[in-house]
Amino acid sequence: MLASFIHDIHPQRVVFAAGAVERVGDEAARLNLHRVLVIATPGSGARLGRQLVEILGARAAGLHAQAVVHVPKAVAEAGVAAARGADGLVAAGGGAAIGLAKIIARDLALSILAVPTTYSGSEATAIWGMSEGERKFTGKDTRVLPRTIVYDPDLTLALPAAVSAASAMNAIAHCVEGLWVADTTPFLAALAVDAVRRFGAHLPRVVADGSDREARAQCLLAAWLAGTVLTAGTGLQHKLAHVLGGLGLPHAETHAIILPHVTRFNLAAAPEAHARLADALDGEPAEALAAMLAGFPIPRRLGEVGLDRGKIDFVATEVAKLAIAVPRKVSADDVRALLAAAY
């Protein structure tokens, strides 16, 4: 079968170096930003936020440290209100901060400079998400793609082992799914395999010793590659995680828990992806991912992260409505079986 694809990736500047956080002011100037609001989560995220306000100096418009995972509608509205009058955003931290910045950028047409501190890869995508009630809504919009990413591996040295592992498994999910979604390309598939190989080699080192700077840098590099892979779109893994996220389940941990199960289900219909992942992970892909999950200090079952068994039918029905057919058709019964296995 002859290859057929469209390769369309929007430009994004990436600054990757130990100590790169000190360049944030220069990068804001390069984007011609003069009133920059820093977006962060409370707690440790706010500490980084305050550091960035200092680095930005006169360009800082303040700190909004109210980001929450899944970007609840009320949190999104408060963020948009706080950003009025700013001409740009610095998103500092993980997916929660970057996710809130994306909603603000979408609604106010502001540029984002991202300073990620986890491995989820959200900073490299044009995908936004927001939750309301028991549903999470997602979309794709070039306005939310950060213009510049500043990767500083030293900012990840204090990242707890559990957060490191869960966010990296989230990124690996981008790579696995990127091998078969409809809009993948040879370029993105190559990035996916490279990122999986890097995570497989270095993530266990990070979990064992968070001060391992080389392993940290390799995982952060893999996170960028994985986020770029997400440009190809999403399938069962992400659609299922988003529906579960609407029920309040933690995003990264949910991805990690369902990844071996969804991978096993999909690889039955994706022999080329199976071969490439087996080579990258040095073994049967689903089993290798399950072994990684078992070896990390994170939850292994959906029941441990708050899934109400009574909601399984709701989730199955919601996912079945999406008519996912790549690499194989997904029925409500298939989703029920996957959730039962992961519960």
N, C-alpha and C positions, 0 to 999 in steps of 0.2 A: 504494500500500500504506500503510495507516494505521500510525503509529508505535506501538510497544509495548515498554516497558522498565520496569525497576525501578531507581530511583536510590537507592542506599544507601551513603553514605560516612560513616565514623565521624569524630567531631570530633578535631581536632588543632590545637594552638596553634603558630603560626609567628611567630618574631621575626626580622625581616630588617633589618639595618642594618650599615653600616661600624662596626666596634668593638663589635658586639653580643656578642662572646665575653666581655666583661667583665660581662655580665648573667647568666652561667650560674649563679652563686651565688644570685642573686635568683630565677631560674627554678626552681632546685632547691628553694628555700624555698617557692615557690608550690605546688609539688607535695608539700610536707610531707615532704621527704626529709632524713634526718639522717645516714645512713651510705652515702655514694655511692661505688661503685667505678667508676673511670675505665677504659674499655676502649679499647685502641689497638693499632697495629701496632708492631713494633720500629723503631728508627731515627728518622726524622723524625716518625712518628706518636707515638713515645714522648716526643719533645720537646714536642709539643702537649699530650700527656697530662699531663706534669709541670706545664705552665702551668695547665692546668685544675685540677689538684690544689691549686695555690697559690690560684687564684681561689675554689675551693670552701671553702678554709680548714678549719674544724673539721667541716664536713659531709663531707669527703673520707674514704673508707675505704681509700684506696690506689690504686695504678695496676697494671693487668694489661695489659702491652704484649706480648701473645703472639698477636694475631689474625693469621690467614693466610687468603688467598683461598680460596673454596669451603668454608671451615669444616670441615676434616677432623674426623672423629669424635673422635680423641684430643685435638685442640685444643679442641673443644666441651666435652668432659668436664673438661679442666683448667680451662676458664673457669667452668664451673658450680661446680666445687670452690672456686675462688678467690672466688666471689661469695657463698658461704654466710655469712650474718651481715650482709650489706649489705641496705639497704632500697630501693636504686635504682641505676641505671646511667647513666653518661654515656658515650655512644659517640662517640669523637673520630676523625675521619678519613674514609676512603672506605668502599667496600662491604665490605671485610674486617672492619673494626672493627664496623661496624653489623650485619653478618651474625652475628658472634659474639655481640654483645649481644642479638640477637633470640633466639638459641638459649637463652641464659641466662635471658632474660625469660620465654620459653615454659616452661622447666623449673622456674623458681623463682618465677614470678608477680611479677616486679619491673617497675617502671616504667622506661622509657628516656627520657632527654633526649639528643637527637642533635645533634652539632656537625659537620656534614659539610664536607669540604674538597675534594671532587671533584664531578663532575656526573652521577653515575650515577642519582641519585634514589631510591635504596633506602630512605632515611630516611622517605619519604612512603608506604611500602607496608606491608601486613600480611603480606608474603610472606617466608618463611624458607627457607634452603637449607643442606644439610649433605652432605658427601661421605664415602664409605667405599669403599675399593678403587677400582674403575673406574666407580663409579656415584655420581651426585649425586641426592639426594632433596630435593624441595621441597614446601611446603605453605602454607596460608593460615590465619592464626590472629590474631584481633584482639588477643590478649595481646602480640604482638610489635610492634605498631604503636607507634612512639615517641609519647609523650604530647605532647612539645614538641620543636620543631626550632628551633635557633638558627643562622641563616644570617649569616655574617660574610664578605662578599666579600674583605676584606683577608686572610683566612686562605688564600685561593686564589692570592695574588699570586706565591708561590714555587712553585706547582704546575708541574712541567715541561710543556713543550709536548706531548710524547707522551702523558702521562697526561691532560692536559686534553682532547686530541683524542679519545682512546680512550673515556674515560668519557662524554664528550658524545655520541659516536656510539652508545654504549650507551643513553643517554637518548633519543636520536632513535628508536632501535628501539622503545622503549616507545610512542612517539607513533604511529609508522607502524602498528604492530600494533593499537594502540588504536582505529583507525578501522574495524576489521572484526570484532574478537572478539565473541562472542555477547552479552556483558554490557555492551557500550559504550552510552553514552547521549549525547544531543545536547550535554550539558554537558561530558562528557569528550572528545568529539570536538572541541569548540571549543577546549578547553585544548591538545589535541594539535596542532592546526594553529597555534595561537599559539606554542607552544614550538618547533615546527619552524622557524617563521619567524624567531624570535629567534635560534636556533642558527645558521641559515643566514646571518644578517646579522652576527652577532657572534663566532662561533667562529673564523672565519679571522683576525679581528683579535686574538683571544687568542693563537692559535698564532704569529702574526707578532710580537706584542709582549705578553709576559706581564704587563707593568706597566700595561696599559690598564685602569684601574679600572672605567670605565663598561662596557666589554665584559665584564669579569669579572662584574660585578653582573648584567648581562643574562643571561649564561649560567647563573649560579647561580639566578636567577629561573626560567629555562626548565627547569632541572633539577628544581625543585620541581613545576612544572606537569607535567613528564613523569612524575615519580614518582606523582603523583596519578592520571594516566591509567592507570597500571598496575593501579589498582583494578579495572578492567574485566576483568582476566584476561590470559591469554597464549595464544599459538598457535604456529605453526611456528617463528618466529624464536627465541622463548625456549626452547621445548622442545628445539630443535636445539642451542642454545647450552648448555643444561644438560647434555645428554648428552655433548657435547664437553668440557664442564668436568669431568665425571667422569673423563675421560682425562687430566686435568691441564693442559688448555689454559687460558691466561689469560682471565678472563671478559670484560672490556671489549674487549680486542683481538679476541676471537673474535666478539663481537657486531658490531664494526665491519667485520670482513672479510666476514662472511656477509650483512650487511644489504642491499647492492645486489642480490645474487643472490636472496635470499628475497623482497625487495620486487618485483623483476621477475616472479618466479613468481606471487606472489599478486595483484598488480595486474591481471593478465590477467583475473581474475574479480571485480574490485572497481572498477567504473568511477567510482562516486561518490568513493571514496577517492583514486583516480587524479587526478581533477579537483582535489580539495582540496589534495593534496600538490603537484601541478604548480603551482598558484597560490602556495603557500607557498614553494616552492623555485625558482620562476621558471624552470621547465623540466621536461623529462621526469624524473620522480622517481628512477627507478633510476639513470639516467645522472648526474643531479645528485649523488646520494649516492656513486656511484663516483668522480666527479670530486673530491668532498670528500676521500674516502679517499686518492686518489692525491696530493692536495696536502698531506697531513699527514705528519709524521715518525713514522708507525707502520707495522707490517707490513701487507701487502696480500694475503697468501696464507696459507692454513692450514698449508702446509708450513713456513712461516717461524716459526710459533709452536708447532711440535712435534707436529702430527698425523701419525701413522704411517699411510701409505696403506693398509696392511694392515688398519687398523681401520675403514675406510669401510663395509664390509659390516655390521660390528657396529653402527655408528651408525645405518645405514639401517634395520636390523631393529628396533632399539630405538625409533626415532622412529615407524616404521610401526605398532608395537604400540599407539601412543597414539590411533590412528584419528582424526587431525585432519581436519576436513571444512569448516572455515570459513577463508577464503572459498571454498576449493576442497579437494577430497579430496587427500590426500598419500599416495603409495605409496612403498614401499621404493626403487623405481626412480627416482622423483622425487628422493628424498633423495640417492641415489647421484649423480645428474646435478648436483644443486646442489653437492655436496661436490667433485666432479671439477672443476667450473667454478671453485670457490673455492680449490682446492688449489694 
